[in-house]
Amino acid sequence: MEQLKCPSCGSVDLKQVSFTEYQCAYCRTKFVSSLAPSGFVDVVLTLVPGNMDKTNVIKAIRSVTSLGLTEAKRAVDRPPAVIKQAVTQKEGDRIKGILEKAGAQVMLKPA
C-alpha cells in the first residue's frame, strides 16, 4: 500500500481533515489524497493518551466490534491498530465518533 506524504515537504506526519483531505503536521500544507477512494474506509485507532483511563476506549471498541477483551486491550496498548476494515464512510464516521467520545484519536483511511 502506498504511504501518503506531504507534497510540499515530504513528511508522513499527516492529520486527516476530511475523507480525502489531509494536513501536514510539519508545514501545515493541506492537500487532497491522490489515492482513489473505493467508497469504503478502515477505522484506525491512532492514539490513546497515556494520562487517561483506557477502560472507556476498550469498552467502546468492544461495543462496535466483535473483539474480545484481550484483543481490544492489545489494540489500545499498541496503536496504530485497525479497528474495523472496509466499512462505509457513514459507518466509519459513526465508529470514529464513538471512539473519540471515549477519548481515543481515530483516523479513517481509504480501504
Phi, psi and omega in degrees: 000137180287136180267136178286140176224152177294131180290340181273312187243348179085003180294148175256004178275087187242149174245132179280121182268318176214190186306316181240359182256137181232159175230133179287130179286340183273305185251000177068015178288132174261140179206160178263135181299137177277352178283126182289124179288143181268356185095350179240154181229158170255137177266118185242122174283117184259332183198140169237111183307135185291339183269012181241163176285121184280353183301318181296323179291318178299316178298319180295318178298316181293332181285337182250000179226179174257016180292145175278177182300316182296315181293319179295318179295320178297319179297319180290323182282339185229061177288157002282146181219132177284122181268317177220141180248143172051056174254162179294160179302318181298314178295320178299317178296321179296313180295318179302317179298317180297313181291322179291325177296329179281351176112002182270160170256131187228146177232143174258125180246139175304134182278000000 
